[in-house]
């Protein structure tokens, strides 16, 4: 069984599965010796399979179970607000860290997220500081994401955060500290105050995407 696969490679005709480990510091390359095996893949690590037009018959079966056979119970049903982009399904994510300085900082990021149709993410530190709900946390102890575009605003780039977003297709980092660790693995880095940079980005994206 191979878990958390992010890439498939061909090594001399043998399929080799790549997965991150040690919080994304290194990567395992695994070759299976058995013809049958199971694996799980990281969410959004692979593009959706093409629809080849196949159709299947749907069979409905109703199975009645006695109540005493159930080992779980329903505590609460929480509906996702309409129009909200789910973090793990988002193609674009705008994340904030301690650099946003408070809950109002995440409100400041929303116009950029709305222009891009993005979900809002956060670092663990921002969640622990009470800036935003834990459901937005990206990282080793939060959610693992692999969007096409990840914009990190005021996030230092701790290894715990990197573990949850390092497989993003393109990472843009905005931080006023030129020595922030996130610049080591970002595809594009902007050294500057996010409160000055983000409005300019928002306006430029609006011009491009909305004409």
JOQUISUL-V184371 format. One record per pair of residues at least 24 apart in sequence whose ideal C-beta (glycine too) atoms are under 10 Angstrom apart, sorted by sequence separation. I is the first residue (numbers start at 1). J is the second residue. D is the distance in Angstrom with one decimal. If there is no record, write none. Layout:
BEGIN
i=I j=J d=D
i=I j=J d=D
END
This chain:
BEGIN
i=4 j=28 d=9.2
i=17 j=41 d=9.1
i=92 j=116 d=4.7
i=94 j=118 d=4.8
i=95 j=119 d=9.0
i=96 j=120 d=7.5
i=97 j=121 d=9.7
i=98 j=122 d=9.7
i=99 j=123 d=9.2
i=102 j=126 d=9.2
i=119 j=143 d=9.9
i=121 j=145 d=6.9
i=137 j=161 d=9.1
i=138 j=162 d=9.7
i=139 j=163 d=6.1
i=140 j=164 d=6.1
i=147 j=171 d=9.5
i=156 j=180 d=5.0
i=157 j=181 d=3.9
i=158 j=182 d=8.7
i=174 j=198 d=7.0
i=5 j=30 d=8.4
i=20 j=45 d=10.0
i=91 j=116 d=9.0
i=92 j=117 d=6.3
i=93 j=118 d=5.7
i=94 j=119 d=7.6
i=95 j=120 d=7.3
i=96 j=121 d=7.6
i=97 j=122 d=7.0
i=98 j=123 d=7.0
i=101 j=126 d=9.7
i=106 j=131 d=6.2
i=107 j=132 d=9.9
i=138 j=163 d=9.3
i=139 j=164 d=4.0
i=155 j=180 d=8.0
i=156 j=181 d=6.1
i=157 j=182 d=2.7
i=2 j=28 d=8.6
i=19 j=45 d=9.5
i=90 j=116 d=9.6
i=91 j=117 d=7.7
i=92 j=118 d=3.9
i=93 j=119 d=5.2
i=94 j=120 d=6.0
i=95 j=121 d=3.6
i=96 j=122 d=5.5
i=97 j=123 d=4.0
i=99 j=125 d=9.8
i=100 j=126 d=6.8
i=103 j=129 d=9.3
i=105 j=131 d=6.8
i=106 j=132 d=5.2
i=119 j=145 d=8.4
i=121 j=147 d=9.0
i=138 j=164 d=4.5
i=139 j=165 d=7.5
i=154 j=180 d=9.3
i=155 j=181 d=9.6
i=156 j=182 d=6.2
i=157 j=183 d=7.3
i=18 j=45 d=9.6
i=90 j=117 d=8.3
i=91 j=118 d=8.0
i=92 j=119 d=7.4
i=93 j=120 d=7.6
i=94 j=121 d=7.1
i=95 j=122 d=5.8
i=96 j=123 d=7.4
i=97 j=124 d=9.0
i=98 j=125 d=5.0
i=99 j=126 d=8.8
i=102 j=129 d=8.1
i=103 j=130 d=7.5
i=104 j=131 d=8.9
i=105 j=132 d=9.0
i=106 j=133 d=9.7
i=137 j=164 d=8.2
i=138 j=165 d=5.3
i=155 j=182 d=5.8
i=156 j=183 d=9.8
i=157 j=184 d=7.1
i=174 j=201 d=8.1
i=2 j=30 d=5.6
i=85 j=113 d=8.1
i=90 j=118 d=6.2
i=91 j=119 d=8.9
i=93 j=121 d=4.8
i=94 j=122 d=9.9
i=95 j=123 d=6.9
i=97 j=125 d=6.2
i=98 j=126 d=5.9
i=101 j=129 d=9.5
i=102 j=130 d=8.7
i=103 j=131 d=5.2
i=119 j=147 d=8.1
i=126 j=154 d=8.5
i=152 j=180 d=9.4
i=154 j=182 d=9.8
i=157 j=185 d=7.2
i=85 j=114 d=10.0
i=90 j=119 d=3.7
i=93 j=122 d=10.0
i=97 j=126 d=5.4
i=100 j=129 d=9.8
i=102 j=131 d=5.8
i=103 j=132 d=6.7
i=118 j=147 d=8.1
i=121 j=150 d=7.8
i=123 j=152 d=8.3
i=126 j=155 d=8.2
i=157 j=186 d=7.8
i=172 j=201 d=8.6
i=2 j=32 d=7.3
i=89 j=119 d=8.0
i=90 j=120 d=9.1
i=96 j=126 d=6.0
i=97 j=127 d=10.0
i=98 j=128 d=9.6
i=101 j=131 d=8.2
i=102 j=132 d=9.7
i=103 j=133 d=9.9
i=106 j=136 d=8.1
i=121 j=151 d=9.2
i=123 j=153 d=10.0
i=125 j=155 d=8.6
i=138 j=168 d=9.8
i=152 j=182 d=5.8
i=1 j=32 d=9.7
i=8 j=39 d=9.5
i=85 j=116 d=9.8
i=87 j=118 d=9.9
i=88 j=119 d=8.6
i=90 j=121 d=8.3
i=95 j=126 d=8.7
i=98 j=129 d=6.7
i=100 j=131 d=6.6
i=118 j=149 d=7.7
i=121 j=152 d=8.5
i=122 j=153 d=9.8
i=123 j=154 d=8.5
i=125 j=156 d=8.1
i=152 j=183 d=10.0
i=155 j=186 d=9.9
i=85 j=117 d=6.8
i=87 j=119 d=4.7
i=97 j=129 d=9.6
i=100 j=132 d=8.7
i=118 j=150 d=9.3
i=121 j=153 d=9.8
i=123 j=155 d=5.0
i=8 j=41 d=9.1
i=85 j=118 d=6.6
i=86 j=119 d=6.7
i=87 j=120 d=7.8
i=98 j=131 d=8.0
i=116 j=149 d=7.4
i=118 j=151 d=7.6
i=122 j=155 d=8.4
i=123 j=156 d=7.7
i=125 j=158 d=7.6
i=5 j=39 d=5.4
i=7 j=41 d=9.4
i=85 j=119 d=4.1
i=87 j=121 d=6.0
i=97 j=131 d=8.9
i=121 j=155 d=9.1
i=123 j=157 d=8.9
i=124 j=158 d=7.6
i=152 j=186 d=7.2
i=2 j=37 d=7.0
i=3 j=38 d=9.1
i=4 j=39 d=9.0
i=5 j=40 d=6.8
i=6 j=41 d=7.3
i=7 j=42 d=9.4
i=84 j=119 d=7.9
i=85 j=120 d=8.3
i=87 j=122 d=9.6
i=96 j=131 d=7.4
i=116 j=151 d=8.0
i=123 j=158 d=7.3
i=125 j=160 d=9.3
i=126 j=161 d=10.0
i=151 j=186 d=9.9
i=1 j=37 d=7.0
i=2 j=38 d=7.5
i=3 j=39 d=7.1
i=4 j=40 d=6.5
i=5 j=41 d=4.7
i=6 j=42 d=5.0
i=84 j=120 d=9.2
i=96 j=132 d=7.4
i=124 j=160 d=6.0
i=125 j=161 d=8.5
i=150 j=186 d=8.9
i=1 j=38 d=4.9
i=2 j=39 d=4.1
i=3 j=40 d=4.8
i=4 j=41 d=7.5
i=5 j=42 d=6.7
i=8 j=45 d=9.8
i=95 j=132 d=9.9
i=123 j=160 d=8.5
i=124 j=161 d=6.7
i=150 j=187 d=9.2
i=151 j=188 d=9.4
i=152 j=189 d=9.6
i=153 j=190 d=9.6
i=1 j=39 d=7.0
i=2 j=40 d=7.5
i=3 j=41 d=8.8
i=4 j=42 d=5.3
i=6 j=44 d=9.7
i=7 j=45 d=7.2
i=8 j=46 d=8.1
i=113 j=151 d=8.8
i=123 j=161 d=5.1
i=149 j=187 d=9.5
i=1 j=40 d=8.1
i=2 j=41 d=9.3
i=3 j=42 d=9.0
i=4 j=43 d=9.7
i=6 j=45 d=4.3
i=7 j=46 d=8.4
i=112 j=151 d=7.3
i=122 j=161 d=9.3
i=151 j=190 d=9.7
i=154 j=193 d=9.1
i=155 j=194 d=9.6
i=5 j=45 d=7.1
i=6 j=46 d=8.2
i=96 j=136 d=8.7
i=121 j=161 d=9.4
i=124 j=164 d=9.1
i=154 j=194 d=5.0
i=4 j=45 d=8.6
i=5 j=46 d=8.5
i=95 j=136 d=8.1
i=112 j=153 d=8.3
i=123 j=164 d=9.5
i=153 j=194 d=4.5
i=154 j=195 d=9.0
i=95 j=137 d=9.5
i=109 j=151 d=8.7
i=123 j=165 d=9.9
i=152 j=194 d=9.5
i=153 j=195 d=9.3
i=93 j=136 d=9.6
i=95 j=138 d=6.0
i=121 j=164 d=8.7
i=151 j=194 d=9.8
i=43 j=87 d=9.8
i=44 j=88 d=7.2
i=95 j=139 d=9.8
i=109 j=153 d=6.1
i=121 j=165 d=7.7
i=153 j=197 d=8.2
i=154 j=198 d=9.5
i=43 j=88 d=5.1
i=44 j=89 d=7.4
i=93 j=138 d=7.4
i=108 j=153 d=8.9
i=109 j=154 d=9.3
i=153 j=198 d=6.3
i=42 j=88 d=10.0
i=43 j=89 d=7.7
i=44 j=90 d=8.3
i=44 j=91 d=8.0
i=106 j=153 d=9.4
i=151 j=198 d=8.7
i=87 j=135 d=7.4
i=105 j=153 d=8.3
i=153 j=201 d=9.4
i=86 j=135 d=9.7
i=87 j=136 d=6.5
i=105 j=154 d=7.4
i=87 j=137 d=8.8
i=88 j=138 d=9.5
i=93 j=143 d=9.9
i=95 j=145 d=9.0
i=151 j=201 d=7.8
i=87 j=138 d=7.3
i=93 j=145 d=6.0
i=95 j=147 d=10.0
i=93 j=146 d=9.7
i=94 j=147 d=9.9
i=99 j=152 d=9.3
i=100 j=153 d=6.5
i=101 j=154 d=7.8
i=93 j=147 d=4.8
i=99 j=153 d=6.6
i=100 j=154 d=5.0
i=80 j=135 d=9.9
i=87 j=142 d=8.9
i=88 j=143 d=5.5
i=90 j=145 d=7.1
i=91 j=146 d=9.8
i=92 j=147 d=5.6
i=93 j=148 d=9.3
i=94 j=149 d=8.9
i=95 j=150 d=6.8
i=96 j=151 d=9.5
i=97 j=152 d=7.1
i=99 j=154 d=1.8
i=100 j=155 d=9.1
i=87 j=143 d=5.5
i=88 j=144 d=7.4
i=89 j=145 d=9.0
i=90 j=146 d=9.9
i=91 j=147 d=5.4
i=92 j=148 d=6.5
i=93 j=149 d=7.4
i=94 j=150 d=8.3
i=95 j=151 d=6.9
i=96 j=152 d=8.2
i=97 j=153 d=7.1
i=98 j=154 d=6.4
i=99 j=155 d=6.9
i=78 j=135 d=9.8
i=86 j=143 d=9.7
i=87 j=144 d=9.8
i=88 j=145 d=5.9
i=90 j=147 d=5.5
i=91 j=148 d=5.0
i=92 j=149 d=4.6
i=93 j=150 d=5.1
i=94 j=151 d=4.8
i=95 j=152 d=5.2
i=96 j=153 d=5.0
i=97 j=154 d=4.6
i=98 j=155 d=7.9
i=99 j=156 d=8.0
i=87 j=145 d=6.2
i=88 j=146 d=8.9
i=89 j=147 d=9.2
i=90 j=148 d=9.2
i=91 j=149 d=7.3
i=92 j=150 d=7.9
i=93 j=151 d=7.1
i=94 j=152 d=8.5
i=95 j=153 d=6.6
i=96 j=154 d=5.8
i=97 j=155 d=3.4
i=98 j=156 d=7.4
i=88 j=147 d=9.4
i=90 j=149 d=9.4
i=92 j=151 d=7.7
i=93 j=152 d=8.9
i=94 j=153 d=6.8
i=95 j=154 d=9.0
i=96 j=155 d=7.1
i=97 j=156 d=6.4
i=123 j=182 d=9.9
i=87 j=147 d=9.1
i=90 j=150 d=9.4
i=95 j=155 d=6.1
i=97 j=157 d=8.6
i=97 j=158 d=8.9
i=97 j=161 d=7.8
i=95 j=161 d=8.4
i=95 j=164 d=9.8
i=95 j=165 d=7.6
i=93 j=165 d=7.6
i=93 j=168 d=7.7
i=99 j=174 d=8.2
i=92 j=168 d=9.8
i=99 j=175 d=6.5
i=99 j=176 d=7.3
i=91 j=169 d=9.2
i=92 j=170 d=9.6
i=94 j=172 d=9.5
i=95 j=173 d=10.0
i=96 j=174 d=9.8
i=97 j=175 d=8.4
i=99 j=177 d=8.6
i=94 j=174 d=10.0
i=99 j=180 d=9.1
i=112 j=194 d=10.0
i=97 j=180 d=9.6
i=97 j=182 d=8.8
i=109 j=194 d=8.3
i=112 j=197 d=10.0
i=116 j=201 d=9.3
i=108 j=194 d=8.2
i=112 j=198 d=5.6
i=115 j=201 d=8.8
i=116 j=202 d=8.8
i=108 j=195 d=6.9
i=111 j=198 d=8.2
i=112 j=199 d=8.3
i=115 j=202 d=5.7
i=118 j=205 d=10.0
i=111 j=199 d=7.9
i=114 j=202 d=8.7
i=115 j=203 d=8.8
i=105 j=194 d=8.1
i=109 j=198 d=6.6
i=112 j=201 d=6.1
i=113 j=202 d=9.2
i=115 j=204 d=9.5
i=116 j=205 d=6.1
i=105 j=195 d=8.1
i=108 j=198 d=6.9
i=111 j=201 d=9.9
i=112 j=202 d=4.4
i=115 j=205 d=4.9
i=116 j=206 d=9.5
i=108 j=199 d=8.7
i=111 j=202 d=5.1
i=112 j=203 d=9.6
i=115 j=206 d=5.1
i=110 j=202 d=9.7
i=111 j=203 d=9.3
i=114 j=206 d=9.5
i=115 j=207 d=9.8
i=117 j=209 d=8.8
i=101 j=194 d=9.4
i=105 j=198 d=9.8
i=109 j=202 d=9.2
i=112 j=205 d=7.1
i=115 j=208 d=9.3
i=116 j=209 d=7.5
i=99 j=193 d=8.7
i=100 j=194 d=7.0
i=101 j=195 d=8.6
i=108 j=202 d=10.0
i=111 j=205 d=9.8
i=112 j=206 d=9.3
i=115 j=209 d=6.4
i=99 j=194 d=5.8
i=100 j=195 d=8.6
i=111 j=206 d=8.7
i=115 j=210 d=7.5
i=99 j=195 d=9.0
i=97 j=194 d=9.3
i=96 j=194 d=8.1
i=100 j=198 d=9.6
i=45 j=144 d=9.2
i=43 j=143 d=8.6
i=44 j=144 d=8.9
i=45 j=145 d=10.0
i=46 j=146 d=8.8
i=43 j=144 d=6.5
i=44 j=145 d=6.6
i=45 j=146 d=4.9
i=47 j=148 d=9.9
i=42 j=144 d=6.1
i=43 j=145 d=7.2
i=44 j=146 d=3.7
i=96 j=198 d=9.7
i=42 j=145 d=9.1
i=43 j=146 d=6.4
i=44 j=147 d=6.4
i=42 j=146 d=6.0
i=43 j=147 d=10.0
i=44 j=148 d=8.5
i=94 j=198 d=8.6
i=41 j=146 d=9.8
i=94 j=201 d=9.5
i=94 j=202 d=9.9
i=24 j=139 d=10.0
i=23 j=139 d=8.9
i=24 j=140 d=8.3
i=23 j=140 d=5.4
i=24 j=144 d=9.8
i=45 j=167 d=5.7
i=44 j=167 d=8.0
i=20 j=144 d=9.4
i=43 j=167 d=9.6
i=44 j=168 d=8.8
i=45 j=169 d=9.9
i=42 j=167 d=6.3
i=44 j=169 d=9.1
i=25 j=159 d=6.9
i=23 j=158 d=9.4
i=24 j=159 d=7.1
i=23 j=159 d=5.0
i=24 j=160 d=9.4
i=22 j=159 d=8.8
i=23 j=160 d=6.4
i=24 j=161 d=9.6
i=25 j=162 d=8.5
i=6 j=144 d=9.8
i=23 j=161 d=9.4
i=24 j=162 d=5.2
i=25 j=163 d=8.5
i=23 j=162 d=7.0
i=24 j=163 d=4.3
i=27 j=166 d=9.9
i=4 j=144 d=8.0
i=6 j=146 d=7.4
i=23 j=163 d=4.0
i=24 j=164 d=8.2
i=22 j=163 d=8.6
i=23 j=164 d=9.0
i=24 j=165 d=8.9
i=25 j=166 d=9.5
i=20 j=162 d=9.6
i=21 j=163 d=9.5
i=24 j=166 d=4.5
i=20 j=163 d=7.2
i=23 j=166 d=9.1
i=24 j=167 d=8.2
i=20 j=166 d=6.8
i=20 j=167 d=7.3
i=6 j=166 d=9.1
i=7 j=167 d=8.5
i=6 j=167 d=5.0
i=24 j=185 d=8.8
i=4 j=167 d=9.8
END
